[in-house]
Amino acid sequence: MRMKVTTLFSGGKDSGLTAILLEPFFDEIELVTFSFGHDSAWEVAARAARAIGHPHRVEILDGEVLETGLEMLRRDGYPNNALNYVHMCAVEILAESCEYVADGTRRDDRAPVMTASSIRSLEDRHRMHYLRPLAGWGWRAINEMASKYLEFEVLPSDRYPASDFEVGLRYALAERYGQSEVDRIFPANHTHSRVVRRKLF
């Protein structure tokens, strides 16, 4: 029986390394980037997926997810809860039709991340398996492991957007409420990684 895993994919080193780590166990690895449909940041992930060598598609999140996420951002004054909410919505969408769903969340992530109880609920309700290959690893170990298999660059998020939930929320927030609201809620000097190519051995 052929085994397939569907992986949330931003085009960065974490989600890229996740895909590589899953290769020995799955016949097919599908990379999925979620977007709110208002920007073209998903193109970053599409290029990275081609570099890694797995099929890629874009999934558009419902407008209600964006509205709720924006409300949470403005109410809280910081991004963690909104990022966790959007991430959970994305995983739920994939869980409805995929037996194996993975993401690149790591041990020391504060957001997005799912609690143990929410993971159990997800798996029980959808009769699927949720995988976090990087859950036991810290930032330094992931950097070293990713560097062995991937060439990637680290860039400032405000100038070179990535294909993750934060970019979509930042974009919508700036468009609707102005850049000052983005600066109030999101931390300054935030960076992200982009996969440039896969190293061949």
N, C-alpha and C positions, 0 to 999 in steps of 0.2 A: 504494500500500500504506500502510495506517495504521500509524503508529509509536507505540508505548507505552513509557513509562519508569516504573519503580516506584522510589520514593524513600523511604529511611528518613526518618522525620519525627518530631521531638520536640515540635513546636509552637513552637520558638524561632526567633530571627531567622536563624540560619545555615541551618537546613533550609527555612525559609520563603523566603529569598532563593534558595536552590538551586532550588526548584520554579519560581520566577519566571524564573530564567535559562534553564531548560530549555524554557520555553513556545514559543519560536520554532521549535524543532526537532522537537517531538513533538505528535501529535494528541491523545494522552491521557496525563495525568500522574496516577498513583495514589500516594497518600501512605499509608505503612504505619508504624504505631507498634508496637513490640515491648514485651511486658509479661510478667512472670512470673506474672500472674494473681492476685496477692495484694493488690493495691491498685487504686485507681481513678484513678491519676495520668494514665492514658491519656486521660481526659476533657479535660485541658488541650489535648492535641494535636487531639482531635476538634473542639473549638471553634475552634482556630486554622485547621484545614483548611477549615472552613465559611467563615471570614473570608477566606481566600485564594481559595477557589472551586474546589477540586479534590476528587475523591472520596477517602475515607479508610476504612481498615479497621485492625483490631487483630489482631496475630498473637501467640499465646501460645507462649513458649519452653518447651522440654522441661525437666522438673524436674532432669534430669542437668546441664543447662547451669547452672542456679542453684547446684546443689551444688558443681560444679567452680569456679564463680566465687567462692563463699563460701570454699572451701578456699584458693584463690589469695590472696584478701584477707587472711585470717588468717595465712597462711604468710609473705607478703611484707611485710605491715604498711603497705602503700600500695596505691592502687587501679589504677594504670596497666595492669598485666598482666591483671588481671581484666576491666577495661573493654575492652581489646583483644581478649581471648578472646570475650567475649559479642558484641561487634560483629562479629567474624569469623563466629560462628555465625549471626547474623542475616543477614548478607550471603549466606552459603552457602545458607540456606533460600530466599531470594528467587532466587538464581542457578539453582536447580533448575528453575524454571518461567518465569523472566522473561528476555527477551533483553537488555534494558537495565536495569541497576540503578544507582542513584545514591545519594550521601549528602552531607551538609553538612560533612564534615571539611575543615579549612582548613590552610594552610601551616604555621602555628606550633602546631598541636595536638600534644600529646604522647600523648594518649589520648582517644578511640579513634582508631587509625590503622593502616593496613595497609602492609606493606613492599612494595617493587616486585616481589620474587620471589613473594610470596603473591598479589599481584594477577595476575601472569602465570599462576600455577598455577590460580587461580580461573577465569580466562577460558578457558584451554585445556581444563580438565576439563569445564566446563559449556557451552562454545561460546556465551558471552555477552559483554557489554560492561559494564565497571564504570566509572562516571563520577564524577569529583570536581570539579565546577565551581569550587569555592572553593580548590582545592589550591595555586594560585599567589598567593593573596591573604593579606595580613596582617590582624590584628584591626582596626586603625583603618580601613583601606579597606573592610572588610566592614561595619563600623558605618555608615560614610557611605553606602555603596551601599544597605544595608538600610533606612536612614532615609528614603531617597528614595521607596521603594515600600511600606514597612510602618510602621505605628505599633506599637511594642512597649514593654514595660516590663521592667525588670531587678529581680529579687527575690532574697532570700536563700533558698537551696535547702532549708535545714532547716525553714523555716516555710511556704514555698509550693512544694511539689514540682513538678518538671517531668515530662515524659513521656519520660524517657530511661533508659538502662540504669543509670545511677548511682543514680537514685531507687529502682528496684526492688531493687538490691543493698543500699542503705542500709536500706530497709524490712525486708527479710528478715534482715539482720544484727542490727538492733535488736530485732526480734521474738524471735530465737533466742538472742542473746548479750548483749543489753542495749545501751543508748545509749552506754555508756562504750566499747564496742568500736568503734562507729561513729566516735566522737570520736578514738579512737586511730589509726584507719586513714585517714579522710578529712580533707582540709585544712579548717581553720576558715574561717569567713567566705566560703564559696563562694556564688557567685550564678549565676543563669541568666536567660535572657530568655524572654518569652512574647509571641507575636504577638497583638495586640489587634484590629487591622483592617488591611485593605489600602487603601492610598491610591489614590484614583481620579483620573485626569488628564482 
